[in-house]
């Protein structure tokens, strides 16, 4: 069954300074319906958020120790003592490589039609802050750049600015990351409020026969970019009780569901998509 094109959604996120191309490629072969989440994710959603007595994020580099179980999370929503929320999602991706994801993040945000391939029900529009399509290094096309996206999470509109960072900015050892595959790291901000609300890491580990993605969202560490009142907003937004209200347990469940859907969906055809457009 094909999914609706949603070509009537023409808004360009990010404002007048955002860069978006007019997509003229035939993407029809890659527009497919989204499958249900894996059964282990469904069980995690039924369990709901866990409230921990100690923070597991003391060393982000633990995530890279995949041989010994990483940071101990698989598919989880974890409320931490400081009020922040951690969402963890595992995606098994046969026939996919870390290099394909590197290319995807350099390619998809330049056109909303490409972005909607990733999740045709929840993804609406995308653009990039800077046009780096002619940069020789694929990695440098998106690391340090900002993707503006409009998407639905749990039926609620999120208008986000996702600023991609080098892994070391989030405490990850670059040499270890390179041995494993790729780490997609970013600071997440809400565009209307100009408020940074968290970080994300998608660690793509090359494994025999494909790749494995370890996704982590750390939400609730607010930081305002509004002049004059920013410091006051920061103090208010980062109080544990406020964090629990601004990023509710239910949103964590919705994000786990969304992440599992979008990553499994794209992984199902990413090898074919990369073969067709990977030289761009």
C-alpha positions in Angstrom: 0.0 0.0 0.0 1.4 3.4 -0.9 1.3 6.3 1.5 0.0 9.8 0.8 2.5 12.2 -0.7 1.4 15.1 1.6 2.6 17.5 -1.1 0.2 20.1 0.2 2.5 20.7 3.2 4.7 23.3 1.7 6.0 25.2 4.8 9.8 25.5 4.9 11.0 25.1 8.5 13.7 27.3 9.9 12.6 30.6 8.5 13.7 32.6 5.5 17.4 31.8 6.0 16.8 28.0 5.7 17.9 26.2 2.6 15.7 23.8 0.8 15.9 22.4 -2.8 13.0 21.6 -5.1 13.0 17.8 -5.3 12.8 16.6 -8.8 14.0 13.0 -8.3 11.6 10.0 -8.6 11.3 8.9 -5.0 8.1 6.9 -5.6 9.8 3.5 -5.3 10.9 4.3 -1.8 7.5 5.5 -0.4 6.1 2.7 1.7 3.9 2.2 4.7 5.4 2.1 8.1 5.5 -1.3 9.8 4.6 -2.0 13.5 7.4 -1.7 16.0 9.4 -4.9 17.0 7.8 -6.9 19.8 10.5 -6.0 22.3 9.8 -2.3 21.8 6.1 -3.0 22.3 6.9 -4.6 25.6 9.0 -1.7 26.7 6.1 0.7 25.8 3.7 -1.4 27.8 6.1 -1.3 30.8 6.4 2.5 30.6 9.0 4.9 32.1 11.2 3.6 34.9 12.3 6.0 37.7 15.9 5.4 38.7 17.7 6.2 41.9 21.0 7.0 40.3 22.1 8.6 37.0 23.5 6.2 34.4 24.8 9.0 32.2 27.9 9.8 34.4 30.1 8.5 31.5 28.6 8.8 28.0 31.6 6.7 26.8 30.0 3.7 28.4 27.7 3.6 25.3 30.7 2.7 23.2 31.5 -0.5 25.2 29.1 -2.6 23.1 30.9 -5.8 23.8 30.0 -5.5 27.5 26.5 -4.3 27.1 27.1 -0.6 26.6 25.3 1.6 29.1 22.9 -1.2 30.1 19.9 0.3 28.2 18.2 -1.2 25.1 14.6 0.0 24.7 13.9 2.1 27.7 12.4 5.3 29.0 14.2 6.3 32.2 13.5 9.2 34.5 16.6 10.5 36.3 16.9 12.0 39.7 17.6 15.5 38.2 14.3 15.3 36.4 15.8 14.7 32.9 14.4 11.9 30.8 16.5 9.3 28.9 15.0 7.5 25.9 16.9 4.5 24.5 16.1 2.6 21.4 17.8 -0.3 19.6 17.4 -0.9 15.9 18.8 -4.0 14.1 19.5 -3.2 10.5 20.4 -6.0 8.1 22.4 -5.1 5.0 22.9 -1.5 6.3 26.2 0.2 7.0 27.3 3.2 9.0 28.5 4.8 5.8 24.9 4.8 4.5 23.7 6.7 7.5 26.6 9.2 7.1 25.4 9.8 3.6 21.7 10.0 4.7 22.3 12.8 7.1 24.2 14.7 4.4 21.4 14.3 1.9 17.9 14.1 3.4 17.3 17.5 5.0 17.7 19.4 1.8 14.2 18.5 0.6 11.0 17.7 2.6 10.1 14.9 0.2 13.3 13.1 1.1 12.7 13.7 4.8 9.2 12.3 4.5 10.6 9.0 3.2 12.0 8.5 6.7 8.5 8.4 8.3 5.7 9.2 5.9 3.1 9.6 8.6 4.9 11.8 11.1 7.6 13.7 9.1 6.3 16.9 7.5 9.1 19.3 6.4 12.8 19.7 6.5 15.5 22.2 5.5 19.2 22.9 6.2 20.7 26.1 7.7 23.7 26.0 5.2 24.0 24.6 1.7 27.0 22.3 1.9 26.2 20.0 -0.9 29.4 20.8 -2.7 31.6 20.1 0.4 33.9 17.2 -0.5 33.7 15.4 2.9 30.2 13.8 3.4 30.7 14.2 7.2 31.5 17.9 7.0 28.2 18.5 5.0 26.2 17.9 8.2 28.4 18.0 11.3 28.3 21.6 12.4 25.2 22.2 10.3 21.6 22.6 11.5 18.6 20.7 10.3 15.2 22.4 10.8 12.4 19.8 10.9 8.6 19.7 11.5 7.4 16.4 12.8 4.7 14.7 14.9 5.7 12.8 18.0 2.7 11.2 19.7 0.4 13.3 17.6 2.0 16.5 18.8 3.7 18.9 16.5 7.4 19.5 17.2 9.2 22.3 15.3 12.9 21.6 16.0 16.4 22.8 15.2 18.8 19.9 15.3 22.4 21.1 15.5 24.8 18.3 14.7 27.9 18.1 16.8 31.2 16.2 16.7 31.0 13.1 19.0 33.7 14.5 21.4 31.3 17.4 22.2 29.1 14.9 24.0 31.9 13.1 25.7 32.5 10.3 23.2 36.0 9.0 22.3 36.3 9.7 18.5 38.8 6.9 17.9 36.4 4.4 19.5 33.5 5.7 17.5 35.4 5.4 14.3 36.3 1.7 15.1 32.6 1.0 15.7 31.1 2.9 12.8 29.5 6.3 13.3 28.0 8.5 16.0 25.3 11.0 15.0 25.3 13.6 17.8 23.2 16.7 18.1 21.8 19.4 20.3 18.0 19.6 20.0 16.1 23.0 20.3 12.5 24.0 19.9 12.4 26.7 17.3 9.4 28.8 18.5 10.7 29.0 22.1 14.4 29.2 21.1 15.0 26.8 23.9 17.6 23.9 23.7 15.9 20.9 25.3 18.3 18.0 25.0 20.9 16.0 23.2 20.7 12.9 21.0 23.2 10.2 20.0 22.6 7.6 17.3 25.5 5.2 17.5 25.6 3.1 14.4 27.7 0.0 15.0 28.8 -2.1 12.0 28.2 -5.8 12.8 28.3 -8.9 10.6 25.6 -8.8 8.0 24.6 -5.2 8.7 24.5 -2.6 11.4 23.0 -1.9 14.8 21.8 1.5 15.9 21.9 2.5 19.6 19.8 5.7 20.0 19.9 7.9 23.0 17.9 11.0 23.8 18.7 13.0 26.9 15.9 15.4 27.4 15.3 18.3 29.8 18.6 20.1 30.0 17.2 23.4 28.9 19.2 26.4 27.7 17.6 29.5 26.3 19.0 31.7 23.5 16.7 34.6 24.3 18.7 37.7 25.2 18.4 39.3 28.6 16.0 36.7 30.1 17.9 33.6 29.0 19.5 33.0 32.4 16.3 33.3 34.2 14.6 30.9 31.8 17.4 28.4 32.3 17.1 28.4 36.0 13.3 27.9 35.8 13.4 25.3 33.1 16.1 23.2 34.8 14.4 22.7 38.1 13.7 19.0 38.5 9.9 19.5 39.0 9.7 21.7 35.9 11.7 19.2 33.8 9.3 16.4 34.8 6.3 18.5 33.6 7.9 19.9 30.4 9.1 16.4 29.3 6.5 14.0 30.6 6.9 10.3 30.8 4.2 9.9 28.1 6.3 12.0 25.7 9.2 9.6 26.4 7.0 6.7 25.4 5.9 8.5 22.3 9.5 9.3 21.3 10.5 5.6 21.8 7.7 4.5 19.5 8.5 7.2 16.9 12.2 6.5 16.9 11.7 2.7 16.6 9.3 3.2 13.7 11.4 5.7 11.7 14.7 3.9 12.1 13.4 0.5 11.2 11.4 2.0 8.3 14.3 3.7 6.7 16.7 0.8 7.3 14.3 -1.4 5.3 15.1 0.4 2.1 18.2 2.5 2.9 20.6 0.1 1.0 18.5 0.5 -2.2 18.2 4.3 -1.7 21.9 4.6 -1.2 22.6 2.6 -4.3 20.4 4.9 -6.3 21.4 8.3 -4.9 24.6 7.7 -2.8 26.9 9.5 -5.3 25.1 12.8 -4.6 
